[in-house]
Every structure is written in C-alpha cells, then in structure tokens.
C-alpha cells in the first residue's frame, strides 16, 4: 500500500465470499504508520479556511468532537473521560442508526480494538441525517428446505424523514419486536441475540423518544458488554459544533469553485469506472435560475423533509434556500472571513433550521478535521475516491489515507451444497436431449433407434457444401425430432433434477444472505467474528 506523500493505493474491494471471512485493508500491522503519517500531515496544513489555518481548525474540531461525544455517550453508558491531548490519535467511523448486518458491525469492534492498540480514542458517528426507509427487519423463517423471509416491523411506518427527526410512533410494536423476531426465526435459529439485545432497546426507549438514538444506544451498550470502548455521537450534533459551522461557512463562501470541482471529480470517477448512471456515485450539483446547488441538505423543525440546499450571492451576503419555503441570509463574501456567518449558522440552528452535509462532505469533514484515521465500509471507500480528488483540488493537499473493512457472516443453518454451476450443467444436459438425443439412447437395442442414429451420423459426417447445406440440416433436424419420443424418460428425470436444484438455489439465496440484521445471529457466532488479536 502507498501511504502519505503518494496517493493511497486503490484496490478492487469485494466482500469476502467465505462465511466468517473478513476484509481489512490496509492490514492491521500497517495502521500505526498510517495514523502517524496522517497526523503529521494534518499538523502542517496551511490552507486558509475563512481567516484561520486549517491546522488550527482541525485542533479545535478534534477537541470539540471528543467533548461532545463524551458528553453524549455518558448519558447512557459509563465511559471514562477521554484524553484531550492534541497528540492523542482519534479514530472515526460512521453508519446510519440501523439494525445493520454483521459486516457493518465488525467495523465498530475493529475501531475500538485499533484505538486500544495505538493509545487513541475511537468515535463512531451515527449518521442520523440520512432518511429512514423502513421500520422493519427482514427475518428468514420456514424450514431449511423451504425457507422464506418475512418483514417484521419494530415500529409503525412513517414518511421518509431523517433519523434525527424520527420519533418512536408505536411503543407496543417496538416493545414486542424482540419476541416476534425470535419466534419468526425460531424454526431456523433457536438462540438469536435479539432475545438479550432487545430488552436494551426497550430500556432506552424509556429515556429517549428518537427511534434512531434508541436503536443506536442499545447497540452501543451491547458493544460495551462485549468489551468495545468507543464513544458515539450523532452526526446531527457534529453539525452543531462551532468548527463545523466555520467549515460550512467557508465552503458556502466559495461555493462556485467547490461546485465546479465537485462535479468535475464526480464526472472523472464515472469516466474512470465506466459508470453510465448520472445518479452514481452521487448526482451532479445543478444550477437553477442563478441558484447553485450546494452539497448539503436543508429543512426545518416544523417540516422535517430533506431538501437540497441552494445558494446565491446577493451583495455582501449569500442567500440559503430550498427554493420552496425556506430562505435565510448570511453575511458572507467570497474572500472574507467567516466568523460572523458561522455565528449566524449557529443562531439559525438554535431556531430550528437544519443544514446537514451530504455523503461526500460528511466523510470529507470527518477525514480532514475530526480524526487521524477514518474506517470505511466497501461502499463508502469506493465513493470516497471522489472525496480524495475533491480534497486535493479544493484544498490543495494530499488526502489522508483511510481504512476499509467488512465481513461476511451467514446464519448457522445447514444448507445443501449447490451452486449455479450445477444448475447450468443440468440445463446443458436438458438442451442436449433436444439437439443430441443420440447421447441418451442405446442404438443397438432398437432397430428404429439405430437407423435414426446412423442417419444422423451419416449427415453429420457428410462435409457441408453450398449445394447440400439445406438438405443436410433438414435430415439432422428430422432425426433429432424422431428420437425425441425415445428420450422422454431421461428428459423427465433431468427436468425433475432441474426443479430440485432450482428449489435448493432459492433456499440458498434466502439462507446464505449476509445482509440480515446482526441481532438475528447467535451471540457466540457474532463474538467469534468480532474478536481480534488482543492489543499489545
């Protein structure tokens, strides 16, 4: 792997195929060097960000993050005050407050382990600015030979709003989820973690009304029971830090340049990776009637629907708008200091306005200002190639290296050993009964069959010419058709085998998924996956 001073090496990353397999890139033994180089580079950043060096903003952001994360975490979990020394390594990861699969959860335990190894502090961001798509979990049930999946709700459905605005709706449904999920999966898994984990969720629901916080805090408590020593903080609270307001004001003041470089970096990624969709890796920022789209979301407390943020310059101020009902002015000039605008952003937030980073800027701020190492999943790592380009072009600095992690864990259910190759082979045999029926008959046991096989062989061995091409093909097809009645039994057996394999493959597609919520797996199986070598 190439480290600072050169671009971080980009590899094609895939989730492990084997059960219990992990992806850790770069290897654990190289992480100390990555942290040291990232930290050394950040201390020398001299980019001017709204009237102060970026390195100074980073120092303030790190202190604010640790103070806010400790204050948030200690409200529901007993954690010691972290070291606030500037030289203390900070490791950061993040994900939506979902009941995600074990491969995502694996990242949290590695985060804790690495912080312990390297004398640092681990902070996990719960990305609650993302919207909640569903309040249900897909749970497999049935039998191992004929499984199916049910959608088991843990709360009533609602409009698609950000997690930070999503309150618990149906407390009875939430309280009963653990039992309902355990009963649903019982024919396949008798001891899922949900039995001991869900009481933590119910307990947290007595203290917090936000659904995402309830789930994330309970999950974080479970991590503590298993020895993980991370802090947590919602991304919405990160967006309230003074350093974040300063950073945001600076980006908005220079939005025309950011807008151009953002779209250029996205277009370059599409070209290099042969991506044709204009929605991937992220949509382009647009311009509408003189309004530039910024890489932020905007909404307010009274109408919590995420909308795109648009900005336009008006004299010595900029106007923030969703181009519908929200419009606010900031005292902000393209080349001026941003202290007044940063203070105004804090005032607007106190009044209920939400300005939240979109995906690329979320990780850009986290990687650049909050931590010495950011831990990504595969999806985030792939798209952060765009973030690397944006950091280098907008700030004129080498992007800090990050780490990529995931794991594959399958439910402990016995399954038939079958693959698509098996189905393809049977399909090929079925095709042969039509085009090569002679392979399935005994030509010596039946005179008619022997005659048909001999006729076909004669025409196959006859060299094809322009004159005999049609006649030759007609005789071969006629022989094949005449032989069909003699391979009926074999064909029926092959069709039955094809149907059997199709049934097994359908069952395997359900049972072998790595995407089930972590709480559906047995605790012992999960703990084996999460356990790394002890810190030295």
C-alpha positions in Angstrom: 0.0 0.0 0.0 1.2 3.5 -0.8 0.8 6.0 2.1 1.1 9.7 2.5 3.3 11.5 0.0 1.7 9.4 -2.7 -2.0 8.6 -3.3 -3.4 5.7 -1.2 -3.4 2.6 -3.3 -6.8 1.8 -4.7 -7.7 -1.8 -4.9 -10.8 -3.5 -6.2 -12.6 -4.5 -3.0 -15.1 -7.2 -2.6 -16.9 -8.6 0.4 -15.5 -12.0 1.4 -17.3 -14.9 -0.1 -16.5 -17.4 2.7 -18.6 -17.5 5.9 -16.7 -15.7 8.7 -14.3 -14.1 6.2 -13.1 -10.5 6.8 -11.7 -7.7 4.6 -9.2 -5.5 6.4 -7.3 -3.0 4.1 -4.6 -1.9 4.8 -3.6 -4.8 7.1 -3.7 -4.2 10.9 0.1 -4.2 11.2 0.3 -1.1 8.9 -2.3 1.1 10.7 0.2 2.6 13.2 2.2 4.0 10.3 -1.0 5.3 8.6 -2.1 7.1 11.7 1.3 8.7 12.2 1.6 9.9 8.7 -1.9 11.2 8.6 -1.4 13.1 11.9 1.9 14.6 10.8 0.5 15.8 7.5 -2.5 17.5 9.2 -0.3 19.4 11.6 1.3 21.2 8.7 -1.8 22.1 6.7 -1.5 25.8 6.0 -4.6 26.3 3.8 -6.5 29.4 4.9 -10.1 28.5 5.9 -12.1 31.6 6.5 -9.3 33.6 8.1 -7.6 30.8 10.1 -5.2 28.0 9.2 -6.8 24.7 8.5 -4.4 23.0 11.0 -5.9 25.3 13.8 -9.4 24.5 12.8 -8.6 20.8 13.0 -7.2 21.2 16.5 -10.5 22.9 17.6 -12.7 20.4 15.8 -11.0 17.4 17.5 -11.3 18.9 20.9 -15.0 19.8 20.3 -15.7 16.3 18.9 -14.2 14.5 22.0 -16.0 16.8 24.4 -19.4 16.4 22.7 -19.0 12.6 22.1 -18.1 12.0 25.8 -21.0 14.2 27.0 -23.4 12.3 24.7 -22.2 8.8 25.5 -22.0 9.1 29.2 -25.8 9.9 29.3 -26.5 6.2 28.7 -23.2 4.3 29.2 -20.4 4.5 31.8 -17.3 5.7 29.9 -14.2 7.4 31.2 -13.2 10.9 30.1 -11.0 10.5 27.0 -7.6 12.1 26.7 -7.9 15.6 25.2 -4.2 15.8 24.5 -3.6 17.1 20.9 -1.3 14.2 20.1 -3.8 11.5 21.1 -4.8 9.6 18.0 -8.5 9.8 17.1 -10.1 7.1 15.0 -13.5 7.7 13.4 -16.2 5.5 11.7 -19.8 6.0 11.0 -23.1 4.5 9.8 -26.8 5.1 9.9 -28.5 4.1 13.2 -29.9 0.9 11.7 -30.1 -2.8 12.6 -27.4 -3.4 10.1 -25.7 -6.7 9.1 -22.7 -8.1 11.0 -20.2 -7.0 8.3 -21.0 -3.4 9.3 -20.9 -4.1 13.0 -17.5 -5.7 12.6 -16.2 -2.2 11.7 -17.2 -0.9 15.2 -15.2 -3.6 17.0 -12.1 -3.0 14.9 -12.4 0.7 15.6 -12.3 0.0 19.3 -9.5 -2.5 19.0 -7.3 -0.2 17.0 -7.8 2.7 19.3 -6.7 0.5 22.2 -3.7 -0.8 20.3 -2.5 2.7 19.4 -3.3 4.6 22.6 -6.1 6.5 20.9 -9.8 7.4 21.2 -12.4 5.8 19.0 -15.5 7.7 18.0 -18.4 6.3 16.0 -20.7 8.7 14.2 -24.4 7.7 13.9 -25.3 9.3 10.6 -28.8 10.4 11.5 -29.1 13.0 8.7 -29.9 10.1 6.4 -33.6 9.1 6.0 -35.2 6.1 7.5 -36.6 3.9 4.6 -38.3 1.3 6.7 -39.1 0.4 10.3 -39.0 -3.3 9.7 -36.4 -6.1 9.5 -36.3 -9.0 7.0 -36.4 -12.2 9.0 -36.0 -15.7 7.5 -38.3 -18.4 8.6 -39.9 -21.7 7.3 -37.7 -24.7 7.0 -34.1 -25.2 5.7 -35.5 -26.9 2.6 -38.3 -24.4 2.0 -37.4 -21.1 3.7 -38.9 -17.7 3.1 -38.4 -14.2 4.6 -40.9 -12.1 6.4 -40.9 -8.4 7.1 -41.1 -7.9 10.9 -41.8 -4.3 11.9 -40.3 -2.7 15.0 -42.3 0.5 14.7 -45.1 1.8 12.6 -44.2 3.1 9.1 -43.9 6.8 8.6 -43.0 9.3 6.0 -39.3 9.2 4.8 -37.7 11.7 7.1 -34.2 12.0 8.6 -33.4 9.7 11.5 -32.8 12.7 13.7 -36.4 13.8 13.3 -38.0 10.3 13.6 -39.7 9.8 16.9 -41.0 6.4 18.1 -44.6 6.0 16.9 -45.9 2.7 18.2 -44.3 1.8 21.6 -46.2 -1.5 21.9 -44.9 -2.6 18.5 -41.3 -1.6 19.5 -41.6 -3.5 22.8 -42.8 -6.7 21.2 -40.3 -6.8 18.3 -37.8 -8.9 20.2 -40.2 -11.7 20.9 -41.8 -11.6 17.4 -38.5 -11.7 15.6 -37.2 -14.5 17.8 -40.4 -16.5 17.2 -40.2 -15.9 13.4 -36.7 -17.1 13.1 -37.0 -19.9 15.7 -37.5 -22.7 13.1 -34.1 -21.9 11.7 -32.1 -20.2 14.6 -33.0 -21.0 18.2 -30.8 -18.6 20.1 -30.7 -15.2 18.2 -29.0 -12.3 20.0 -32.3 -10.4 19.7 -33.6 -12.2 22.9 -30.9 -10.5 25.1 -30.4 -7.4 23.0 -33.9 -6.2 22.6 -34.5 -5.5 26.3 -31.7 -2.9 25.9 -33.7 -1.2 23.2 -36.9 -1.2 25.3 -35.0 0.2 28.2 -33.5 3.0 26.1 -37.0 3.8 24.7 -38.0 4.8 28.3 -35.3 7.6 28.2 -35.2 8.7 24.5 -38.0 9.3 22.1 -36.0 9.3 18.9 -36.1 5.9 17.2 -32.6 6.0 15.7 -31.0 7.1 19.0 -32.9 4.3 20.8 -31.5 1.6 18.5 -28.0 3.0 18.3 -27.6 3.5 22.0 -28.8 0.0 22.8 -26.4 -1.4 20.1 -23.6 0.6 21.7 -24.4 -0.7 25.1 -24.2 -4.3 23.7 -20.8 -3.4 22.3 -19.7 -2.3 25.8 -20.9 -5.6 27.3 -18.6 -7.3 24.8 -15.6 -5.1 25.7 -15.7 -2.3 23.0 -14.6 1.1 24.3 -15.8 3.6 21.7 -17.6 6.9 22.1 -20.6 7.7 20.0 -22.2 10.9 18.7 -25.0 11.6 16.2 -23.9 13.4 13.1 -26.6 16.0 13.8 -24.6 17.0 16.9 -21.4 17.1 14.9 -23.2 19.6 12.6 -23.7 21.8 15.7 -20.0 22.1 16.6 -18.5 25.6 16.2 -15.8 24.2 14.0 -18.4 22.6 11.7 -20.2 25.9 11.3 -16.9 27.6 10.4 -16.1 24.9 7.9 -19.5 25.1 6.3 -19.5 28.9 6.1 -16.1 28.6 4.2 -17.5 26.1 1.7 -20.6 28.2 1.1 -18.5 31.3 0.6 -16.5 29.6 -2.1 -19.4 27.5 -3.5 -18.8 28.4 -7.2 -15.4 26.8 -7.0 -16.5 23.9 -4.9 -19.5 23.3 -7.2 -17.2 23.1 -10.3 -14.6 20.8 -8.6 -17.3 18.6 -7.1 -18.9 18.0 -10.5 -15.6 17.5 -12.2 -14.5 14.9 -9.7 -17.8 13.0 -10.0 -17.5 13.1 -13.8 -14.0 11.8 -13.6 -15.0 8.9 -11.4 -17.8 8.0 -13.8 -15.4 8.0 -16.7 -12.7 6.0 -15.0 -15.1 3.4 -13.7 -17.3 3.2 -16.8 -20.4 4.4 -14.8 -23.2 5.4 -17.1 -25.8 6.3 -14.4 -26.0 10.0 -13.6 -27.1 9.1 -10.0 -23.8 7.3 -9.2 -21.6 7.7 -7.3 -23.7 10.8 -6.4 -25.8 13.1 -8.6 -24.2 16.2 -10.1 -24.9 19.5 -8.4 -27.1 21.6 -10.5 -27.7 25.3 -11.3 -31.3 26.7 -11.4 -32.1 30.3 -12.3 -28.8 31.5 -10.9 -29.1 29.4 -7.7 -26.1 27.0 -7.2 -26.9 23.7 -5.5 -24.6 23.0 -2.5 -23.6 19.5 -1.3 -25.9 20.0 1.8 -29.4 19.2 2.9 -31.7 21.7 4.4 -35.0 21.5 6.3 -36.5 23.0 9.4 -38.0 21.5 12.6 -41.6 22.3 11.5 -41.3 20.5 8.2 -38.7 17.7 8.5 -38.4 16.7 4.9 -34.9 16.8 3.5 -34.5 19.2 0.6 -31.5 20.2 -1.5 -29.7 23.4 -0.4 -29.4 26.2 -3.0 -27.3 29.3 -2.6 -26.9 32.6 -4.4 -24.8 35.7 -3.8 -26.5 39.0 -3.1 -24.2 41.9 -2.4 -22.1 41.2 0.7 -24.3 38.3 1.8 -25.4 34.9 0.5 -29.0 33.5 0.5 -29.7 30.0 1.6 -32.8 28.4 0.3 -34.7 25.2 -0.5 -36.3 27.1 -3.4 -39.7 26.5 -1.8 -40.4 27.9 1.6 -37.1 28.4 3.4 -34.9 31.4 2.8 -32.2 32.9 5.1 -29.4 35.4 4.5 -25.8 35.0 5.8 -23.3 37.9 6.0 -20.7 36.2 3.8 -18.4 37.4 1.0 -16.4 35.1 -1.2 -13.0 36.3 0.1 -14.0 37.5 3.5 -13.7 36.0 7.0 -16.5 33.7 8.0 -16.7 34.3 11.8 -20.0 36.3 11.5 -21.6 33.8 9.1 -20.5 30.8 11.4 -22.2 32.6 14.3 -25.4 33.1 12.2 -25.4 29.4 11.3 -25.4 28.5 15.0 -28.3 31.0 15.6 -30.3 29.6 12.7 -29.8 26.0 14.1 -31.0 27.1 17.5 -34.1 28.4 15.8 -34.8 25.0 14.2 -33.0 25.2 10.8 -31.2 22.1 9.8 -28.2 22.2 7.5 -26.6 18.8 7.1 -23.8 17.6 4.9 -24.5 15.1 2.1 -22.4 11.9 1.9 -19.2 13.1 0.3 -18.9 16.2 2.5 -19.8 14.2 5.7 -16.7 12.0 5.2 -14.6 14.8 3.9 -15.1 16.8 7.1 -14.6 13.6 9.3 -11.4 12.6 7.5 -9.9 16.0 7.2 -10.9 17.6 10.6 -12.1 15.0 13.1 -9.8 12.0 13.1 -6.4 10.6 12.3 -7.9 7.6 10.6 -11.4 7.0 9.1 -12.8 3.5 8.8 -15.0 2.9 5.8 -17.1 0.1 4.5 -16.7 -1.0 0.9 -19.4 1.3 -0.5 -18.0 4.4 1.3 -14.5 3.5 0.4 -15.4 3.2 -3.3 -17.2 6.6 -3.4 -14.5 8.3 -1.4 -12.2 8.2 -4.4 -14.3 11.2 -5.4 -13.7 12.8 -2.0 -9.9 12.2 -2.4 -10.0 14.2 -5.7 -12.1 16.9 -4.1 -9.7 17.3 -1.1 -6.7 17.5 -3.4 -8.2 20.0 -5.8 -10.2 22.3 -3.4 -7.7 22.4 -0.5 -4.5 21.7 -2.5 -3.4 19.0 0.0 -2.9 15.3 -0.2 -5.9 13.4 1.2 -5.4 11.4 4.4 -5.5 7.6 3.9 -8.4 5.7 5.2 -9.1 2.1 6.1 -11.7 -0.3 4.5 -13.4 -3.0 6.5 -16.2 -5.5 6.2 -17.0 -9.1 7.0 -19.3 -11.9 5.8 -21.4 -13.9 8.3 -24.2 -16.3 7.4 -26.8 -17.6 9.7 -25.8 -21.1 11.2 -28.3 -23.1 9.2 -27.4 -26.3 7.4 -27.7 -25.9 3.6 -27.3 -28.2 0.7 -24.1 -27.7 -1.2 -25.3 -26.5 -4.6 -24.3 -23.7 -7.0 -25.4 -22.1 -10.2 -22.8 -24.2 -12.0 -24.8 -27.3 -11.0 -27.9 -25.7 -12.5 -26.1 -24.7 -15.7 -24.8 -28.3 -16.1 -28.3 -29.7 -15.8 -29.6 -27.1 -18.2 -27.0 -28.1 -20.7 -28.0 -31.8 -20.4 -31.6 -30.8 -21.0 -30.6 -28.9 -24.1 -28.6 -32.0 -25.3 -31.8 -34.1 -25.2 -33.1 -31.8 -27.9 -30.0 -31.4 -30.1 -28.0 -34.5 -29.2 -30.6 -37.2 -28.3 -28.4 -39.9 -29.6 -26.3 -39.5 -26.5 -29.2 -40.7 -24.3 -30.2 -43.9 -26.3 -28.8 -47.3 -26.9 -28.7 -47.6 -30.7 -28.1 -51.4 -30.6 -31.2 -52.1 -28.6 -33.8 -50.9 -31.1 -33.7 -51.1 -34.8 -35.6 -47.9 -35.4 -33.4 -46.0 -33.0 -30.3 -47.5 -34.5 -31.4 -46.4 -38.0 -32.2 -42.8 -36.9 -28.8 -42.5 -35.1 -27.0 -43.9 -38.2 -28.8 -41.5 -40.5 -27.9 -38.5 -38.3 -24.3 -39.6 -38.0 -24.1 -40.0 -41.8 -25.2 -36.4 -42.4 -23.0 -35.0 -39.6 -20.0 -36.8 -41.2 -21.0 -35.6 -44.7 -19.0 -32.4 -45.5 -21.3 -29.4 -45.8 -21.4 -27.7 -49.2 -23.4 -24.9 -50.6 -25.4 -27.4 -52.6 -26.2 -29.8 -49.7 -26.4 -27.4 -46.8 -30.2 -27.3 -46.5 -30.7 -31.0 -47.2 -28.1 -31.9 -44.6 -29.7 -29.7 -41.9 -33.1 -31.0 -42.7 -32.0 -34.6 -42.3 -30.3 -33.9 -38.9 -33.3 -32.0 -37.6 -35.6 -34.8 -38.7 -33.5 -37.4 -37.0 -33.5 -35.3 -33.7 -37.2 -34.9 -33.8 -37.8 -38.6 -34.4 -35.6 -39.5 -31.5 -37.5 -37.3 -29.0 -40.0 -40.0 -28.1 -37.1 -42.3 -27.2 -35.6 -39.9 -24.6 -38.8 -38.9 -22.8 -37.9 -40.7 -19.6 -34.4 -39.2 -19.4 -35.8 -35.7 -20.2 -38.4 -36.0 -17.3 -35.6 -37.1 -14.9 -33.4 -34.1 -16.0 -36.4 -31.7 -15.6 -37.1 -33.0 -12.2 -33.4 -32.5 -11.3 -33.5 -29.0 -12.6 -36.5 -28.2 -10.5 -34.9 -29.8 -7.4 -31.8 -27.6 -8.0 -33.8 -24.5 -8.5 -35.6 -25.1 -5.2 -32.3 -25.6 -3.4 -30.9 -22.4 -5.0 -33.9 -20.4 -4.0 -33.5 -21.7 -0.4 -29.8 -20.9 -0.5 -30.4 -17.4 -1.7 -32.5 -16.8 1.4 -30.4 -18.7 3.9 -27.0 -17.7 2.7 -27.6 -13.9 2.7 -25.0 -11.8 4.6 -27.5 -8.9 4.9 -29.6 -10.0 7.9 -29.7 -7.7 10.9 -26.9 -8.5 13.4 -29.5 -9.3 16.2 -30.8 -12.3 14.3 -27.5 -14.2 14.7 -26.4 -16.2 17.8 -24.3 -14.2 20.2 -21.5 -16.7 20.2 -21.2 -16.7 16.4 -21.1 -12.8 16.4 -18.5 -12.7 19.2 -16.2 -15.0 17.3 -16.3 -12.7 14.3 -15.8 -9.5 16.3 -12.8 -10.8 18.2 -9.4 -9.6 17.0 -6.0 -10.3 18.5 -5.6 -8.6 21.8 -4.0 -5.2 21.9 -0.2 -5.3 22.6 
